[in-house]
């Protein structure tokens, strides 16, 4: 597996986690604070991975 393949897989996992937490927000409003925090963290991870993909793509 290449670095780019690993990053793309990681990106898919982050996107899946974001979607899962967002879906849980609807079903578990009492956990809004925690789930919102987790969504934000996953979005940060996603951005880091996207930046690395961009960095590796340009060279």
DSSP file (Angstrom, degrees, kcal/mol; ACC not computed):
  #  RESIDUE AA STRUCTURE BP1 BP2  ACC     N-H-->O    O-->H-N    N-H-->O    O-->H-N    TCO  KAPPA ALPHA  PHI   PSI    X-CA   Y-CA   Z-CA
    1    1 A X              0   0    0      0, 0.0     2,-0.1     0, 0.0     0, 0.0   0.000 360.0 360.0 360.0 133.7    0.0    0.0    0.0
    2    2 A X     >  -     0   0    0      1,-0.1     4,-2.2     4,-0.0     5,-0.2  -0.359 360.0-107.1 -83.3 166.8    1.4    3.4   -0.9
    3    3 A X  H  > S+     0   0    0      1,-0.2     4,-2.5     2,-0.2     5,-0.2   0.910 121.8  52.2 -58.0 -42.3    1.4    6.5    1.3
    4    4 A X  H  > S+     0   0    0      1,-0.2     4,-2.5     2,-0.2    -1,-0.2   0.894 108.1  50.5 -64.5 -39.7   -1.3    8.0   -0.8
    5    5 A X  H  > S+     0   0    0      2,-0.2     4,-2.2     1,-0.2    -1,-0.2   0.902 110.5  49.9 -63.7 -40.7   -3.5    4.9   -0.5
    6    6 A X  H  X S+     0   0    0     -4,-2.2     4,-2.6     2,-0.2    -2,-0.2   0.925 111.8  48.1 -63.2 -44.5   -3.1    5.0    3.3
    7    7 A X  H  X S+     0   0    0     -4,-2.5     4,-2.5     1,-0.2    -2,-0.2   0.900 111.0  50.1 -64.3 -40.6   -4.0    8.6    3.5
    8    8 A X  H  X S+     0   0    0     -4,-2.5     4,-2.0     2,-0.2    -1,-0.2   0.881 111.5  48.9 -66.2 -37.0   -7.1    8.1    1.3
    9    9 A X  H  X S+     0   0    0     -4,-2.2     4,-2.1     2,-0.2    -2,-0.2   0.923 111.5  49.3 -65.3 -44.3   -8.2    5.2    3.5
   10   10 A X  H  X S+     0   0    0     -4,-2.6     4,-2.4     1,-0.2    -2,-0.2   0.894 109.1  53.1 -61.6 -40.1   -7.6    7.3    6.6
   11   11 A X  H  X S+     0   0    0     -4,-2.5     4,-2.5     1,-0.2    -1,-0.2   0.908 107.8  50.7 -61.5 -42.7   -9.7   10.1    5.0
   12   12 A X  H  X S+     0   0    0     -4,-2.0     4,-2.2     1,-0.2    -1,-0.2   0.901 109.9  50.3 -61.4 -41.7  -12.5    7.7    4.3
   13   13 A X  H  X S+     0   0    0     -4,-2.1     4,-2.3     2,-0.2    -2,-0.2   0.900 110.6  49.1 -64.9 -41.0  -12.4    6.6    8.0
   14   14 A X  H  X S+     0   0    0     -4,-2.4     4,-2.5     2,-0.2    -2,-0.2   0.922 111.1  49.6 -64.5 -43.5  -12.5   10.2    9.2
   15   15 A X  H  X S+     0   0    0     -4,-2.5     4,-2.3     1,-0.2    -2,-0.2   0.889 111.0  50.3 -62.1 -39.3  -15.5   11.0    7.0
   16   16 A X  H  X S+     0   0    0     -4,-2.2     4,-2.5     2,-0.2    -1,-0.2   0.900 110.0  49.7 -65.3 -41.4  -17.3    7.9    8.2
   17   17 A X  H  X S+     0   0    0     -4,-2.3     4,-2.7     2,-0.2     5,-0.2   0.918 110.1  50.9 -64.2 -43.1  -16.7    8.9   11.8
   18   18 A X  H  X S+     0   0    0     -4,-2.5     4,-2.5     1,-0.2    -2,-0.2   0.947 112.0  46.9 -58.6 -48.6  -18.0   12.4   11.2
   19   19 A X  H  X S+     0   0    0     -4,-2.3     4,-2.3     1,-0.2    -2,-0.2   0.912 112.0  51.1 -60.6 -43.7  -21.1   11.0    9.6
   20   20 A X  H  X S+     0   0    0     -4,-2.5     4,-2.1     1,-0.2    -1,-0.2   0.921 111.5  46.1 -61.4 -45.8  -21.6    8.5   12.4
   21   21 A X  H  X S+     0   0    0     -4,-2.7     4,-1.7     1,-0.2    -1,-0.2   0.895 111.5  52.6 -65.2 -39.3  -21.3   11.2   15.2
   22   22 A X  H  X S+     0   0    0     -4,-2.5     4,-0.9    -5,-0.2    -1,-0.2   0.891 109.6  49.0 -63.5 -38.7  -23.6   13.5   13.3
   23   23 A X  H >X S+     0   0    0     -4,-2.3     4,-1.3     1,-0.2     3,-0.5   0.885 108.8  53.1 -66.5 -38.4  -26.2   10.8   13.0
   24   24 A X  H 3X S+     0   0    0     -4,-2.1     4,-2.7     1,-0.2    -1,-0.2   0.826  97.8  66.0 -65.9 -31.1  -25.9   10.0   16.7
   25   25 A X  H 3< S+     0   0    0     -4,-1.7    -1,-0.2     1,-0.2    -2,-0.2   0.874 101.6  49.2 -56.6 -37.4  -26.5   13.7   17.5
   26   26 A X  H << S+     0   0    0     -4,-0.9     3,-0.4    -3,-0.5    -1,-0.2   0.909 117.3  39.1 -68.9 -42.9  -30.1   13.3   16.1
   27   27 A X  H  < S+     0   0    0     -4,-1.3     2,-0.3     1,-0.2    -2,-0.2   0.744 123.1  38.6 -81.4 -24.6  -30.8   10.2   18.2
   28   28 A X    ><  +     0   0    0     -4,-2.7     3,-2.3    -5,-0.1    -1,-0.2  -0.575  59.0 164.2-129.4  69.6  -29.1   11.2   21.4
   29   29 A X  G >  S+     0   0    0     -3,-0.4     3,-1.5     1,-0.3     4,-0.2   0.747  74.4  68.0 -60.4 -22.9  -29.6   15.0   22.0
   30   30 A X  G 3  S+     0   0    0      1,-0.3    -1,-0.3    -3,-0.1     3,-0.2   0.676  99.9  50.9 -70.1 -14.4  -28.5   14.6   25.6
   31   31 A X  G <> S+     0   0    0     -3,-2.3     4,-3.0    -7,-0.2     5,-0.3   0.121  73.8 119.2-105.8  19.4  -25.0   13.9   24.3
   32   32 A X  H <> S+     0   0    0     -3,-1.5     4,-2.6     1,-0.2     5,-0.3   0.887  72.6  50.5 -54.6 -45.8  -24.9   17.0   22.1
   33   33 A X  H  > S+     0   0    0     -3,-0.2     4,-1.9    -4,-0.2    -1,-0.2   0.946 116.1  40.4 -60.9 -49.5  -21.9   18.5   23.8
   34   34 A X  H  > S+     0   0    0      2,-0.2     4,-2.3     1,-0.2    -2,-0.2   0.941 117.6  46.7 -65.0 -48.4  -19.8   15.4   23.6
   35   35 A X  H  X S+     0   0    0     -4,-3.0     4,-2.3     1,-0.2    -2,-0.2   0.870 111.1  52.1 -66.3 -36.1  -20.8   14.4   20.1
   36   36 A X  H  X S+     0   0    0     -4,-2.6     4,-2.3    -5,-0.3    -1,-0.2   0.904 109.3  50.9 -64.3 -40.9  -20.3   17.9   18.8
   37   37 A X  H  X S+     0   0    0     -4,-1.9     4,-2.3    -5,-0.3    -2,-0.2   0.925 110.3  49.2 -60.0 -44.9  -16.8   17.9   20.2
   38   38 A X  H  X S+     0   0    0     -4,-2.3     4,-2.5     2,-0.2    -2,-0.2   0.885 108.9  52.2 -64.9 -38.9  -16.1   14.6   18.6
   39   39 A X  H  X S+     0   0    0     -4,-2.3     4,-2.3     2,-0.2    -1,-0.2   0.938 110.2  49.3 -60.2 -46.2  -17.3   15.9   15.2
   40   40 A X  H  X S+     0   0    0     -4,-2.3     4,-1.8     1,-0.2    -2,-0.2   0.903 111.0  49.4 -60.5 -42.8  -15.1   18.9   15.5
   41   41 A X  H  X S+     0   0    0     -4,-2.3     4,-2.2     1,-0.2    -1,-0.2   0.919 110.9  49.0 -63.7 -43.7  -12.1   16.7   16.4
   42   42 A X  H  X S+     0   0    0     -4,-2.5     4,-2.7     1,-0.2    -1,-0.2   0.870 108.4  54.5 -64.2 -36.2  -12.7   14.4   13.4
   43   43 A X  H  X S+     0   0    0     -4,-2.3     4,-2.2     2,-0.2    -1,-0.2   0.872 107.1  51.0 -65.0 -36.1  -13.0   17.4   11.1
   44   44 A X  H  X S+     0   0    0     -4,-1.8     4,-2.2     2,-0.2    -2,-0.2   0.925 110.9  48.0 -64.1 -44.7   -9.6   18.6   12.3
   45   45 A X  H  X S+     0   0    0     -4,-2.2     4,-2.3     1,-0.2    -2,-0.2   0.921 110.2  52.4 -61.2 -43.7   -8.1   15.1   11.6
   46   46 A X  H  X S+     0   0    0     -4,-2.7     4,-2.7     1,-0.2    -1,-0.2   0.917 108.7  50.0 -58.8 -44.7   -9.8   15.2    8.2
   47   47 A X  H  X S+     0   0    0     -4,-2.2     4,-2.5     1,-0.2    -1,-0.2   0.899 108.7  52.2 -62.9 -41.4   -8.2   18.5    7.4
   48   48 A X  H  X S+     0   0    0     -4,-2.2     4,-2.0     2,-0.2    -1,-0.2   0.920 111.9  46.1 -60.1 -43.9   -4.8   17.3    8.4
   49   49 A X  H  X S+     0   0    0     -4,-2.3     4,-2.5     2,-0.2    -2,-0.2   0.917 111.6  51.3 -65.9 -43.6   -5.1   14.3    6.1
   50   50 A X  H  X S+     0   0    0     -4,-2.7     4,-2.4     1,-0.2    -2,-0.2   0.902 109.5  51.1 -60.8 -40.7   -6.3   16.5    3.2
   51   51 A X  H  X S+     0   0    0     -4,-2.5     4,-2.5     2,-0.2    -1,-0.2   0.897 110.2  48.7 -63.1 -40.4   -3.4   18.8    3.7
   52   52 A X  H  X S+     0   0    0     -4,-2.0     4,-2.6     2,-0.2     5,-0.2   0.898 109.9  51.7 -67.3 -40.3   -1.0   15.9    3.6
   53   53 A X  H  X S+     0   0    0     -4,-2.5     4,-1.9     2,-0.2    -2,-0.2   0.925 111.6  47.5 -60.7 -44.3   -2.6   14.6    0.5
   54   54 A X  H  X S+     0   0    0     -4,-2.4     4,-1.7     1,-0.2    -2,-0.2   0.917 111.1  51.6 -61.2 -44.2   -2.3   18.0   -1.2
   55   55 A X  H  < S+     0   0    0     -4,-2.5     4,-0.4     1,-0.2    -2,-0.2   0.911 113.6  43.0 -60.2 -44.7    1.3   18.2   -0.1
   56   56 A X  H  < S+     0   0    0     -4,-2.6     3,-0.4     1,-0.2    -1,-0.2   0.774 111.7  55.6 -74.3 -25.9    2.2   14.8   -1.5
   57   57 A X  H  < S+     0   0    0     -4,-1.9    -1,-0.2    -5,-0.2    -2,-0.2   0.811 100.7  57.1 -76.0 -30.4    0.3   15.5   -4.7
   58   58 A X     <        0   0    0     -4,-1.7    -1,-0.2     1,-0.2    -2,-0.2   0.638 360.0 360.0 -79.0 -12.7    2.0   18.7   -5.7
   59   59 A X              0   0    0     -4,-0.4    -1,-0.2    -3,-0.4    -2,-0.2   0.435 360.0 360.0-112.7 360.0    5.6   17.2   -5.7
